[in-house]
Amino acid sequence: MTLPNKLTLGRLVLTAFFVVALLGSGLAYLKTTALAIFIIASLTDWLDGWLARTRGLETTFGALLDPLADKVLVAAAFICFIDLKNAVGAALVPAWMVLLIISREFLVTGLRLVAREQQVVLKAERLGKHKTISQMITIIVILVGLAAREDWRSLGFDPERFDALFAEAVLVLLVVTVAPSRYGRARRISGKTANCSSNMRDRLVKIFATGFGVGYLPGAPGLAGSVVGLGYWWLLRASGSAWVYGVVCVAGIGFAVWCSGAAARLFEQKDPARVVIDELVVIPVVLIGLGATWWEVLVAFGCFRIFDVLKPGVVAGLQRLPAGWGIVADDLLSAGYACLAGHAARWLVNAATI
């Protein structure tokens, strides 16, 4: 076994010690120990790659194991953060956010396994590596705050200051984690070259563009996509953070523009009916400032469906925009109209009850 592979396996072993130190109690400086272990494990991620590249020790086993070890280390930290509490007794990281992060990692790992069966190794490009590094830096910031709060009290560290710092770190983490990562060139193995990365990317585009398949439902695929969008809105609302709501909402719309344009090329249609990601991602816009009562959601949602189907005035003209912009823009404007209609309805009801 090569030295880089030994370092990668060592990172898996260090992960176990990291979890014990982070969740342990009864001993002094456990959080500081967890911080030190995590930093050492993170450094091995750089060192094993550097050794493999400079000494010509790259192997298929290492190409598969290295990103897996990264995911185990990062996932272990996030899961532990659910169990740890901040100054007000809430989880350091909400469970829904951890689920989002880990689900993404499992998806990427699954793609690697599918590619492996087709005799292709998918190696992470720079964007994927930058994502991992950014996650590790964010985790280190959180661990420093925990160590300062519990192990370095003599320094007079304020727990409320830690919570404020952590809130900013979580926002950065969420943006970095949900950013799409692309995976690189197919590698020649056993004399064969496969281009399955492109095929899998096309499949993923279709999955997301069709709202995880609901766009294939007969009758009213746009309505089905909008209903899925209610679940998307509920997750953003459950975060309890206006920053998270806004940033993820904008990022989702940007992703929908790209994804719907790519799907239109794959389906060879300008605006395929089965592409419903545009309806899905604008539902949080429909319900901005609404949702205190069920009837507010119902009114705004119903108005959005009406505007989206009838496409009054400028809405229809937006469909002439190129590629994904034309697919998403009309839904976005319809969402804005529906949001205004929902707020007007709430104002009328409140005025009538005074």
N, C-alpha and C positions, 0 to 999 in steps of 0.2 A: 504493500500500500504506500502511495506517495505521501510526502510530507504535507502538501496542501489538503489532501483528503483526511489525514490524521487531524489537522487543525479544524477541519469542518466537523468531524465527529466529536472533537473536543468541545466545540461550541454547543453541541447537543447536551453533552455532560454538564457543562457550565450552566445551561438553562435549568437543570434540575436543582443545582445548588442555589441559583438565583431565586427560584420560587420559594425554597425553604427559608432563605434569609429574608425575603420580602414579606412573607406571611407569618414568620415566626415571632415569638414573644418570649419574654423572660430573660433575655440576654441584652447586654448593652451594644449599641451601635449596629444593630441588625440592618437598619435601612441604609446606613453608610456602607456596610458590607455588600448589600444587594446592589448598590450603586457601583461599587468597585467591580463586582463580578460582571455586571452588565457592560460596563465600559470595556473590560478585557475581552468579553465575548464579541462585542461589536468590532473591536480592533482585529480579531481573528478573521472577521469577514473580509476586511481589506487585505490582510496579510496572506491568506490562502490564495486569493485571486492574483495578487502580485507575484507570489512565488510560482504559481502555475503558468503565468504568462511569460515571466522573465527566464524561467528555467526549462520551458518546454514540457511541463508536467501536466498539461491539460488532459483530462480523461472524460469519457462519457459518464462514468460514475460520479465524478466531481461536478460535472455540469448539471446533473440532476439533483445531487445531494445538497450543493451549496445554497440554492434558493430555498430548498425545503427547510434547511437548518435556520435560515433567516426568518422564515415564516413561523417556525416553532418558537423561536426566541421572542419575536414581536407579539405573537398571539398569547404566549404565556404571560407577558407583561400586562397586556390589556385585560385578560381575564382576571388577573390578580387585582387590577385597579378597580374592578367591579366590587370586590370584597372589601377593599379599603375605603375609608370614609374621609370626607373633607370636614372642615370646621363646623358645619351645620348638620352633619350626620348623613349627608347624601353620598352616593357612590362617586368615587373620583371620576369614573367614566361611565356614562349611562349604558345599560345593557344593550339598548337598541343600536348604539354606535359601534359597540364591540361586534355585534352580530353582523353589521354592515361590513366592517373591516375584514372579519374572518371569512365571511361568505365570498368576498372578492378574492381572497387568497386561495380558498378552496377551488373557486372557478378556474383560476390561472393554473393551479396544480393539476386539476382535471384535464385541462387542455394539453399540458405537458405529457400526461400519461397517454392520452389519445395519440398525440404526435409520436410518442415513443413506439407505440404499436405499429405505426406506419414507417418505422425505421428513420425517424427524424428527431433530432434533439433541438428544442427551442431554447435558445440562450437569451437571457434578458438583455435588452438594449440599454443605452445610457439612461433613458427616462425611467425605466423600471428600477435601475440601481439608485437613481436620485430619489425615487420615492422611498426606497428602503432606508437610505441614509437619513432622509428627513424624518421618517418615523422614529428612527433610533435617537436622533437628536431631541425630538420632542419628548420621548420617554425619559431620556437623561435629565431634561429640564424638570419633569415631574418628580423624578427620583431625588434630584437635588433639593427640591422643595420639601419632600417628605423627610429626607435626612436632616435638613435644617430645622424642621418643625419638631421632630422627635428626638434627634440625637445632638443637635447643636443649640439647645435652648439657652445656653449661657451666652450666645451671641445676641439674644434678644429678638429673635425672628418672630414676626407677627403672622399668626395663622391666616388672618384675613388677607394679608398681602400675598400669601401663597395661593389662596383660592382665586384671587384676581389674576395672578400670573398664569395659573392653570387654565382659567377660562379662555385666555388668549391662545394658549398652546393648543387647546382642544380645537379651536376654530381653524388654526393653521393645519392641524392634523387632519381634520375632516376634508378640507379642500385638497390636500395632497393625496389622501387615500382614495378618494373617489375619482381623482383625475385619471383618465384612460391611459393605460400603459400599453405600448406596442411591443410586440416581440418579434425578434429578428429573423435573420436569414436561416433558411433550412440548411442543415449541415450534412455534408456527404458522409454516408455511413455504408459500409459494405458495398461500395461501388455504385450506390444509387443516390440520386438527388430527387427529393420530393418537394413539392410546393404546397404542402398541406396548410402552412400558416395562412396563405391567402384564402384557401377554401374555408378554414375555420373562422377567419375574420368575417367572411361573407355570411357564414351561418349565424355568427353572433349579431351581425348587423340586422339580419332578418328577425332574429329573436327579439331584440330590443325594439326595432322599428314596429313590429306587430304587437307590442305590448305583451310580450311573453306568450304570444300565440293567440290572444283574444281577437286580433285583427282578422283571423281566418274564420271567425264565427259568421254565419250567414245572417242577413237581415240588416243589422245596424252595428257594424264594427266600430263606428265612431262613438256610439253610446257605450259600448263595452269598454273601449279604451278610456273613456271619461270616468267610468265606474272604478276602473283600476287606479285612475288618477286620484280618486278619493282616498284610497289607501296610502298613496304617496303623500298626499296632503296631511293625512293623520300622523304619519311618521314625522314629518317636519314640524307639525304643531306640537307633538309630544316632546320635542327637544327642549321646549320652553325658552329658546333663545332666538331673538329676532335676527341676530347676526347669522346664525346657522340657517334659519329659514330663508333669509335673503340671498346668502351666498350660494347655497345649494340650489335654490330656485333658479337663479341666473345661470349657474353652471349647467343645470339640467336643460334649460332652454337652448343654450349653446350646443350642448351635446345632441339635442334633438335636431337642430339645424343640420349638423354634419351627418347624423345617422339617417335622417329621412332622405337627404340628398343622395347618400350612398345607396339606400334601399331603392329609390326611384330608378337609379341606374341598373341595379340588379334585376328589378321587376320590369325594366324597359317601359316605364310609364311615367308621365310627368308628376302625377299625384295619385298613386295607387290607393284604392279604398282600404286595402288591408294594412296600410301604414297608419298607425293610430298613436304613435309616440307623441305627435303634435298635440292631440287632445289630452293625452296623459299628463304631460309636463306643465300645461298651463292651468291645471285645476288649482294649484296653490295661488296663482294670480287671481283666479275667480273668487277665492275665499280669503283674500287679504283683509284682515280686520273683522272677519265674520266667523261664525261657528259657535257663538255663545249659546244658541238654541238650534234645535233641529230644523225648524222652519226656515231659518236664515240660510242654512246649507241647501235646503230643498229649493228655495226661491232662486238663489244665485245659480245653482247647478242647472235648474230648468231654463233660466234665461240664457245661460251659456249654450245649451243645446239648441235653443231656438235661433240664437244669433249665428251659431256655427252652421246650421242647416240653411237658413234663409240668406245669410251673407249680405246684409244690407249695406248699401252705399259703398264706402271706401273698402270695406272688408273684402268684397269680391275682387276689387282691383289689385289687392295685395297678392293675389294668387299668380299674377303675372311676373312676380319677382323670380329671379333665377334659382334653380336647384332647390335646396332645402329651405332657403329663405321664403320662397313662395308657399311652401307647404306649411310652415310654422307661423308665418306672420299673420295670416288671416285668423288663425285660432287665438293668437296672442291678443289681437285687437278685440275679437269677440269676448275673450276673457275679461278684458278691461271694461267693456260695456256691461257685462254681466255683474262684475264687481260693483260698478256704480249703481246698477239696478238693485242689487242686494242691499246696499247701504241706503238707497232711497226708500226701499220697502221697510227697512228697520226704522228709519226716521218717521215714516207715516204711522207705523204701529205705535211707536213711542208717543207721538203727538196725539194719537187717538185715545191713548190710555191715561193721559194727564188730566 
